[in-house]
Amino acid sequence: MADASYTRPPGHATVLSSVSNLTNTIIGAGMLALPHAFASTGWLLGSLLILLCAVTTAYGLHLVKRCEQRLGFQATSFYDMTLHAMPKAAWWFDLIIVVKCYGVGVSYLLICSHLMPQVVLSFAHAFGSDRSDVHGLLMSSGVWSVIFVAALSPLCFLRRLNSLRGVGYVNIVAVAYLLLIMIVYALSPELLKELPTGGDARAIVLSPDILKVFPVIVFAYTCAQNIIPVYNELEDDSASTADQVVGISIGISALVYLVVAIVGYFSFGSFAPDNIISMYPDTSLFVCFGKLSVIFLTLTSYPLQLYPCRGALNKVLYPPEIRLPTEEEGERSSLVNVHQGHSDDPVDFPNTRWNIMTVAIMISGVALSLVVRDLSLVLGVVGSFGSTAISFILPALLYTTLYPDKEELHYKAAKVLGLWGVVVMALTVSMNIARLFM
């Protein structure tokens, strides 16, 4: 194995800014579907699943940090780690990251472009107008897709994730505002009358639909694609600091998810939709600003998906030269030597290529959002495959390869995590494929 006693280039990110970035990566528009998931699980079983997924995700991120320390050099992506530990699998895992992050980014554009016309109507109603008074362009989801990407372009070209820390802080406020809307309506008898009549709320619901909604909970925590840049940018490179960032970020996310899911479920019961904010009245400016906060939260998460997508795409299109170890070297180390110079590190990623890839991802994403109306099933299959592989299976494979001591506790736990990932993938992929034929 490689010597882990190496001097890492100093980072510049504090624990607070790293928590902001990672939390913003985790928390997205997917949380709006959690009350709908609870309608198929019940509030007690659903809460346990949220906590279970939080623990397994956090442990996977912990394993990634231990693997990085084992390598003896600063990895810039999962590609670097898999290339040195499992060279035959490296290219495929980065391809998974490209497809997963690209698909999620397109879904963000779809969500926001379809929600924005509703916000426009909400403002129109609030000021005494109706749909006939609204210009047709403002009701076009395609126009809003172009506007959103143009507005986001300065963030999409940033060279470091730490540069987005300010956006993360604002998004925390946006999430807090959404929670405020849900809690205020739930606690106010007068406001509660304005909501549609809900169904029954049960502690445990056992039905085949659990497999259909389970991916909503599993993939709500997906953030592994950004964890290595977050680790690299930390001022303190210690494992304890990395665990602190992960623990706080996952903890905040789990708390937000529990509040959204439980409050939304008890407000609407079995009738909770897959977009909980759509159940609140359009005529209220209080709610209207809440929908705007959802749009802001989703849009500013777009650069956090583009960042790993671009880095992984660079690895897929421009793989480094690989020199496999000789038999003698293989006895001393399981790592692979690579020709340096093909990295997604901001220093090694040429400006021209960086800019071309950024523009290509953005333009193609807008084009896809214009021609595809419903990506839910496609993204369900991609997410089921990609997120499980990145969050559970890959960390487990890396750890068991780099730490081959089968008697070690973490080795056994990593095997369990990998098995968990395979089971989740099999169930969720098969369910999403089955939905295609229903």
N, C-alpha and C positions, 0 to 999 in steps of 0.2 A: 504494500500500500504506500501511497505517497505520504510524505512527511507533512503533518498538519501544522507544523511550526513555521508559518510564513507570515510576512508582514503585509497586511492588506492596505491598499491606498486609503487614506482617511476619508470618511464620509462627511456629509454636512447636515444630515437630517436629524432632528431631535426625536425623542420618543413621541412627543405630541404630534408633530407633523406626520410622522410615519403612521401613527394610529389614525389620523385624519385621512390619509391616502388609502390605507387598507380598508378602513370602515366604509369609505365612499365606494371602493371597489365591490365590497360585499353587498351593501344595501342598495337595492335598485327597485325598479318598478315591479319586480316579481313579488315583492311583499304584498302588493295589492291583491294577489290571488290567494293568500294564506287563509282568510276567512272561508273562502270557497273550499279549500282543502279540508278545513275543520268540519265542513258540512258532511264530508265523507269519512271522517275519523272520529268526530266528537272532540270536545275541548280537552279532555284529559289525555286521551291517546295522542291527539295532535300535539299537545304540549310536550309530551315525552319524546315524540319523534323530532321535534324542533331541538330539544336538548341533546338527543342522541347524535343528530347530524352536526351539532355544534362541537361536541367532544371529538368525534371522528375527524372532522375537518381540522380542528386545532392540532390534533396529534399528527396528522399528515404533514402539516406545516412545520411541526417540531422535527419530524424526521428529515425534512428537506434541509433544515439548518444543520443537523448533525452530519448529513451527507456532504454539505458544502465544506464543513470543517475537516472532514476526512480527506477530501480531494487534495488539499495542500496548495490550492491556488484560488483566485477569485473567479468563480463562475459568473457569467453574465446572463445566463438563461438556462432553462431546462435542457436545451440542446447541448450546452457545454458539459453539463453533468452526465447526461446519458451518453454523449459521445465518448467520454473518458471511462465510463463504467460499463455501458452496454452499447458499443458503437453501431451494431446492426439495427438497434431500435431507435436511435437518436432522430433520424430523419422523419420517421413515422410519427413520433410524439410531437415534433414541431408542426407537422402537417395538421395534426389534431388540434393544436392550439390555434393555428391559422383559421381553420374552418369554424371552430367553436367561437372564437372572439369576433370573427367577421359576422357570423350569424347573429350573435347577440347584439352587435352594433347596428345591424340592419333592423332588428326587432325594436331597438330603441327609437330609431327614426320613424318606424311605423306607428309605434305607440304615441309618440309626441305629435306627429303630423295628423293623426286621426283624433287626438284629444283637443288639439288647439282650436278647431272650428267650434267645438262645444264651449270652450272658454269664451270665444268671440260672441256666441249666442248668449252666454250667461251675462256678459257685460251689456249686451244689447237689451236684454230683458230687465236688467237692473236699472237701466237708464230710460225705461219706458218705450223702447223700440221693439221691433220683431224681426224675423228673418228677412222679410222683404226689404228692410232698410239697410241690410248688410251687403256690401259689395261681393260679387261672386268669387273674386280672387281670394278673399279672406276665408271663404268656405272650402277652398281647394286644398286637400291634403298634400298634393304634389308641390304646390307653391310653398307650403310651409316646410316641406322637406328641404327644398333648395335654400330657403331663408335660414333654417336651423344650421345646416352644414356650413353655410357662408359665415354665420355668426360664430361658429365653433372653430373655424379654421386656425385662428391664432393659438388656441390651446392644443390643437392636434399636431402642430409643428414643434411644440416644446421638446427639448432634448432630454430633460430629466423629469421623472415623476415627482420629485420633491418640489418642482416648480408649480405643481398643481395643489399645493397644500392649502392655499387660500380658498380655492374652490371647494375643497373638502370641508372647511369650516362653515362655509355658507350652506352646503348641503345638509350639514347637521341641523342647522336652523330650519331648513325646508322640511326635514323629517319630523322635527319637533312640532312644526305647525300642522302637519298632517295628523299627528297624534292628538294635538289639541282639538282639532275639528271632531275627530271620532269620539273623544272623551266627553267633550261639551255636549254633543248630541245625545250620547248615551246617558248622561247624568241629568239632563234637563227634560222634565216631563212634557213641557210645551214644545220644545224642538223635536222631541221624539215623535210627536204626532205628525210632523211633516214628512217623516220617512215612510216608505212602503211597509205594509204589514209583513212581519217576518214569520218564519216557520219555527218549529221546535228546536231547542238547543239541548243536546244530550252529551253526557260525559264520554261515552264510548259508542262508536258506531262500527259494526263489523260488516263489511260488504266488499265485493270485488272492486268497487270503485276506489278503494284505498290504493291499489296498484296504479290507478290512473292519475291520482293526485300526489302520490308519494314523490315523484320527481320535482314537484313544485317546492317541497321542503328541502330535498337533498341539494338541489342546485341553487337554492337561495344563498348558500354560503360560498359558492365558487369564487375563489380569489387566488388560487395557487399560481395562475399564469403571471401574476404581478409580484409574487412574494420575493423572488430573488433580487430584483431591483430594489425593493424595499429594504431587504437585508443589507445590500451593498451600500446603500446611501445612509445607513445609520452611523452616527458618530461613534457609538460604542458597539464593537463587533462581537461582544460576548453573547453566549447562548442564552444567558438569563435575560439580557435586554431584548433579544429577539422573541423569547417566550413571553415577555411582558407586553410587547407590541401585539403579538398574536392574541394573547389572553384578553387584553382590554378590547381589541377590535371585535373578536368573536363574541365576547360578553355583551358589548353594547348592541351588536347586531341581534343576538338572541333575545335580549330584553325588548328591543323594538319589535321584533317578529312576534313575540308572545303578546305584547300589548295590542298590536294591529290585529292579530288573529283572534284573540279572545274577545276584545271589544267588538270587532266586526261580526264575529259569530253570534255573540249574545244580542247584538242589535238586529240581525236579520235571520239568524238560525239556519235552517236547512235551505233557505232561499238566498243565501249569500252568493253573489255573482263572482266571476273571476276577475272583476275590476271593482273593488269595493267602493272607490270614490265615485263611481258612476251612480250609486244609489242615493247620493246626497243631492238636495235640490239645486237646480241651475239658477234659480232666481236670487240666491243669496250671494252677496259679494264676499262674505266670510268664506263660503265654500268655493267660490270662484278663485279666490287667491290661493286656496288650498290646491286646486287643480293646477294652477300656475306653478305652485311649488313642486308638484309631482313632475311637471314638464321640465322644470329647471333641474331637479334631481336626476331625471333620466338623461337629459341632454348632456349634463356635465359628467355623467358616467361614460359617455361615448368615447372621449379621449383616453380613458383608462382601459377601454377595450381595444382601441386602435393601437396603443403603445405596444402591448405584447404581440398583437397580430402582425404589426410591421416588423418587429424584431424576429419573430418566428419565420415570417415570410422571407426575410433576408437569409436566414439559415437554410431554408428549403431551396431557394433559387441559387444561392451562392455558398454551397457547403464547403467547409475547409478541407484541405488535403489531409488525408488520414494515413498515418504510418502505424500499422499494427505491430505490437511488440513481438520480438523474436521469442523463441522457446525459452531461452535463458532469461530474458526480461520478463516473460510471463510468469516465471517462478517467483520473481521478486515483487511483481505488481500486476494487478488486474486492470490498470489504467491504460489508456491509449494516448499516444503522442499525436498531437495535431499541429498542422501548420497554422501559426497565429496570423491573424489579419482579417478573418471573416467573423466578426463579432457584431452583436447588436449593442455593444457599449457605445455611448454617444461619441466617444473619442475615435473609435475605429470604424464607425458607420459613416461612409463618405456622404457629404452634404447632398450631392446630386442624387444619389440613390435614395437617400432618406426622403428628399422632397418628392421625387417621382413616385415612390411607393405610397407616401402619404396621400398625394393627390389621386392616385389610382384607386386606393381603398375607399376614399371619400366619394369620388364620382361614381364608381361602380355600385357603392352602397345606396346612393341616392337613386340611381337608375333602377336597381332591384326593388327598392321600396315603392317606386312609381308603377312597376308592372305587376308586382305581386301584392295581392290584397290580404291574403291570410297565410302567414308563415308558421302558424302554431304547430301543425303536425310535423313539418320539416324541421323546425327548430327543436321540437320535442325529441325527435330521433337523434339529431346532432348533439343536443345537450345531454341526452341520456348517455351517449357514447363518449363525447368529449369531456364533459365535466367529471364523470366518474373516473375516467382514465387519468386525468390531470390531478384530481384531488386525492384519490385513494390508491389506485393501482400503481401509478408511476412512483410516488414516494416509497411505497412498499417494496417495489422491485429494486429501486436504487439502494435502499437501506440494506436489504438482504444480500445485495451484490457487494457493496462496499464494507459491510460488517458481517462476514460469513460465519461468525461464531453462533452455531445453532442452539447453544445452551444459554445464550444471553437473553435477558427478559425482553429487551426492545426488539430483538430478532423475532421472537415468538409473537410479540404484539404486532409487528409489521406484517407478518404472515396473515394474522387475523384481519388486519386492515385491508390487505390485498384481497383476501377472500370476500370480505364485506363488499369491496368495490365490484368484484366480479358478479356477485349475487345481485347487487343493485343494478348493474348494467344489464344483466340478463333479463331481469324483471321489467325494467323501465323501457328498454329497447323493444322487447317483445310486445309490451302493452301498446306502445306508440305505433308499432307496425300493425298490430291488430286493429287499432282505431282507423287505419286507412281503409279497411275492408268492412267497417261497420256502417 
